[in-house]
Amino acid sequence: MKLTNSTSQKNLLFLHIFGFASILHIILNIIFSFNAAVFAPISGLVIYITLLFLKARLSEHLLRSLLLYAMNIYLFILNIESLSAVTLVYFAVPLLVAALSDELRAISVLSAATVLEVIMLIFFFGQLERTPSFQYNHLSILTFLLIIMLLTFFHTFYFSRLWQQMQERNKSMEEALISREGYLQLFFETAKDAMAVFDTDNRVIAINPAFEKLYGWSAEESYGKKIKPYPQEKEELADLQALELLKGKSFNLLDTVDMKKDGTKFHTQITLSPIFDKKGNVIATSVISRDITYQKESEQLILQSEKLKLAGEIAAGVAHEIRNPMTVISGFVQLMQQDHNHPYKQYTELIHSELERIDLIISEFLVIAKSQAPSIK
């Protein structure tokens, strides 16, 4: 239940009790002739109807303040009209209502006003000198007790249910929070990426099993200690990044080289993030890392494949350009060999054999340029 709704219900409860007390006072005036107060109950009833009519137009705080001050004025008029000093105890009612409403300022104002009013009633109106009948005193005391019982009963009856609802809601929220923390802890423990949390002094607060497996540090030996999951040559860069994290800066998906506990270096992709409290202050930092060694190896293989593909294309172009002049040379050598009278037959045969050898080399060179079907074994 919202706080504003609770405040509105409280105001309505106290307003109706105030109206009931005014009506009860009028009824008692009709039944008992020795009851001398007339203006107090009438003014109380007028104030009740007025506040009830203006309730929707007034703020809850203003309505509560007006109600408390109206109670005090009602009691001041009642004590002026009353026949006995016993009615002075009624000044405790608005103070009790202010206490039930958690209105410290209203209690202070009403306490000061009550002290001044009691002094005026005693010294200027002679309240302590009045001698009423026993019936008047008894009726006044019983009425006071009735109002106090009604006030406390309805307040407890209504707001005990409200308090129970709030407790149930808090319990459900607590259970939800515990479940949420459990889910977060489960996510932290079962995540495939390595996760670590450090305090502002770079000491380990928490690491997950994936971090232990990837870097080699166990949780027991890491908690509360400083570890360096990076090579010596990257220590200065890591210190600068730690300072930037404490200033609230984040680093997302950085490709770097980290180092395991045994000194093994590997390629990794890390995300560095600050952790803030409710006031926006950095209280810790987190590191999420992923081993990308296989990815780097795949990139190298792809790069090598691209180089081989380019080499094949170059080979095909070079072979084509070489074979064109070779065809011409081979053709003229064959013509010379057909002439049985030329004096350099042994040289032309040697040239022809060397041309065939060059053609064989070019054919083997062109194998690189051909796309190879994958052979799965």
N, C-alpha and C positions, 0 to 999 in steps of 0.2 A: 504494500500500500504506500502511496506517495505521501511525503511529509505534508504537502499542502492539504491533502484530503484529511489527514489526521488532525491538523490544526483546525480545519473547518468543522469537523465533527466535535472537537472539544468546545469550540466557541458556541456551536448550536446547543450542546448539552448544558453548558453553564447558563446560556441565555434562557432556555426553557425552565431550568431550576429557579432562576431569578423571577421569571413570570409566574411560576407555580407558587413561589413564596409570597409574591404580591397578592395573588388571588386568595391564597390561604389566609393572609392577613385580613383581607376584606371580609372573608367568611367568618373569621373569629370575631371581628367587630360586630357582625350581625348577631352572632350567637351569644357573645358575652358582652354585657352592657358596661362592665368596668374597664374594658379596653379603650383607652383614651385616644390612641393614634388614629388619625383620619387622613391627613395630607400625605403621610409617608406611603401607605399602600396605594393610594390613588396615583401619586407621582411615579411609584414603581411600575404600576400597570401601564401608564402612559409611556414611560421610557421603554418598557418591554415591547409594546406594540410598535413604537417608533424604530427601535433597533431591528426588530424583526422585518419591518418594511424596507429598511435601508440596507439590510444584510447583503443583498446581491450587488449593491453599488459601492460598498466599502471594502477596503482590503482587510484581510484576516487580522493583521496586526493592529490596524486602527479600530476594528470592531472589538477586539479583545480589550484594548485600552479603554475605549468608551464604556464597555460593560463593567470593567473593574471600578472606574471612577464613578459610574452611575450607582453601583452597589454602595460605595462609600457615602455618596450624597444621600441615598435612601436611608442609610443607617444614621446619618447625622440628623436628618429630619425626624426620624423615629425617636432618637434619644431626646430631642427637644420636646417632643410631644408626650413622651413616656412618663410614667409615674414613679419609676424605680431606677436605681443605678444598675440593676441587674442587666438591663439592655445594653450596657457598655460592652458586654462580652460579644455582642453581635459584630463588632468591628473586626473580630477574628475571621469572619467568613470571607470577605474579599481578599484578605491576606492568604487564606488557605487556597482560594481559587487561583491567585497569582502563583503560589508555590506549585500547585498542580499543573499550571500552564508553563512552568519554567521561565517565568518573567522576572528576572532579577531587578531590572529597572523599575517595573511596576511595584514590586515589593518595597523597594527603597522609597519611592514616591508615596505609596500608600502608608507606609510606616511613619514617615514624617508627618503626613496629613492627619493620621490617626492620633498621634501624640498631641498635635495642636488642637484638634477637635475635642479630645478628652479634657485638655486643660481648659478650653473655653466652656465645656459643659459643666465642669466642676466649679470653676471660679466665677463664671458669669451667669450660668443658668442654675446653679445650686443643685446639680444632679445628685450628689451624695446626701443631700439633706431631705430628699423626698421620702415619704413613708407610705408606700402602697400597701394594699391588702395581701394576705398570703396567697389568695387565689391568683392575683395578677403575677406575683413572683413565680408561682408554680407553673402557670400557663406560659410565661416567658421562657422559663428554663426548658420545659417540654418542647416548645416550638423550636428553640435553638437546637436542641438535641435532634429533633426530627429533620431539620434542614441539614445539619451536619451528616446525619446518617444517609439521607437521600443523596447528598453531594458525593460522599465517599463511595456509597454503594453503586450508583450508576457509573461513576468514574471508573471504579474497579471492574465492574461488570463489563463495560464496553471495552476498556483499554487492556484488560487481561486477555480478551480475545484477540485484540490487535497485537499485543505482545506475543501471543502464541503464534499468530500468523507470521510475525516477523521472525520468530525463532525457527519456524518451519522453513521459511524462505532462506534464512541464513544457513540452515542445515543443508538444504538442497544446493545452495550456492557453494557451500564448503565441499559437499560431495562432488559437485561438478568440477570444482577447482582441483580436488584431489585426482579426479579422473583425468582432467586435462594435464596435470603434472605427470600423471602416470603415462599418458600417451606421449608426452614430450620426452620423458625418460626412455620409453620404449623406442621411440624414433631415434633418439641419441645413441642407444645401445645397438640397434640393428642397422643403422645407416651403413652403406657400403663405402661412403667417403670418410676419410680420416678427419675427425673433429677434435679440437682441443680448445680449452678455455684458460686464459691466463689473467692474473690480477694485474694491477697497475705497475707492479714491480717485475713483471714478466715471470712470475712463479706459476707453476701449473696448478689450476684449480680442478680441472676435470679433463679426462681424455676418454674416448670411446674405444671399443675393441678393435675397430678398423685402424685407428691410429697406432695402437700397440702392434698390430700385425704389420703395418706398413713401415713404421720407423724403428721398431724393435725395443722401445722403452715400455716397460710395464707400468700399470697405474700405481702400484704400491711404491715403486722406486722413484716415481715422478712427482707425486703430490707434494706441493710446497717447495719444490726445487726449480731451479732454472736449467732448462735443457736447450741445446743448440741444434735443431734439426736442419742445419744448413752448413755448407762448406766454410772454411776459414776465410776465403776470399770474399764471401758475401756477408760477413759479419757487420761491416760498416753500413751496408745497405739495409740490413735487417734492423739495426739500431735506429736508423732514420725513419723507417716505416713504423717502428714501435712508437716513436715520438709523434708522428702524424696521426696514428690511431688514437693516442691520448687526447689529441686536439679535436677528435670527432670525424676524421677523414676515413674513408673506406677504400679498399683496393679490390677490384673484381677481376677474377679469371686471369691472374698473372702467370705466364709461362716462365718457369725458373728451374733451377737445379737444386734439389735438397739432398740431404745426407742422412743415412740411417745411423743407428747407434754404433754399428760395426765399421763405419767409415765408407760404406758403399754409397756412391752417388747415383742419382736417378732423376729423370725428368718428371716434373710435377706441375700441376696447375692449381694455384692457391687463390683463396678469397679471404681477405683480412677485413674484419668488421669490428667496430667498437660496440660495447654494450652499455646502454644508458640506464640510469635510474629514473624515477618519476619526475625528478627536478631537472633532467637533461644533463646530468653530470656523468662522465665516463667512469664506470666502476670496474670494468673488465674488458678484455678483448677476446675475440674468437678467431680461430684459423680453421678453414675447411680446405683440405687438399685432396688431390686425386692423382694417382700414378698414371702418367701419360707416356711411359717409356715405349710401350707397344705402338702407340700412336705416332711417336717420333720415328720409330723404326719403319712403320708403314709409310710415313712421309718420305723417308730416305729411299725406300724401295720404289715408291712412285716417281721420285725425282730421277732415280737411276734408270727406271723404265722409260721415262721421257727422254733421257739422254740417249739411250739405246735407239729409241724410235727416231730421234733426230739424226743419229749416226747412220741408221739404215736409209733414211731419205737422202742423206748426203751421198752415201755409197751408191745408191741407185742412180743419182744424177751423174756422179763421177764415172761410173761404169758406162753409162749411155754415151757420155762425151768421149770416152776413150775408145769405145768400140767403133764409133763412126770413122775416125781416121785409120783404125786398124783394118777395117773392111776394105778401105781403098788400098792400103799397103798390101794386104793379103791378095787382093785381086790382081795387082800388077806383078806380084811375085809368082802367082800361078801362070800368068801369061808368059813370063820369062822362062818358067820351067817347061812350058809346052814347046819352046824353041830348043831343039836338040843341038843346035850349033852354037849356042851362046857359051862363052868361055868361063862363066862363073857359076856353073851349075851347082857345085858343092856349097857355094855361099848362099844361093837362093834356097837350097834345101835346109840349111841351117837357120836362115831367116824364117822360113815357113814353120819349122819346128818350134822356134822361140815364140812365134806369134800364137801357135796353138797353146803353148804353155801360159802365155799372158791371158789368153781367153779362158783357160781353166781357172787361173787365179781370180779373174773377174767374176766367173760363175760362182766360185766359192764365196767371194766377197758379197755377192748379191743375196746370199742366203740370209744375211743380217737384215736386209730390207724386207724380207717376206714375213708376214704375220704368221706366228706359230699357233697351231691349235693346242689348247691345254690338254696335257696328258695326266690324268688322275691315277695315282698309284697308291 
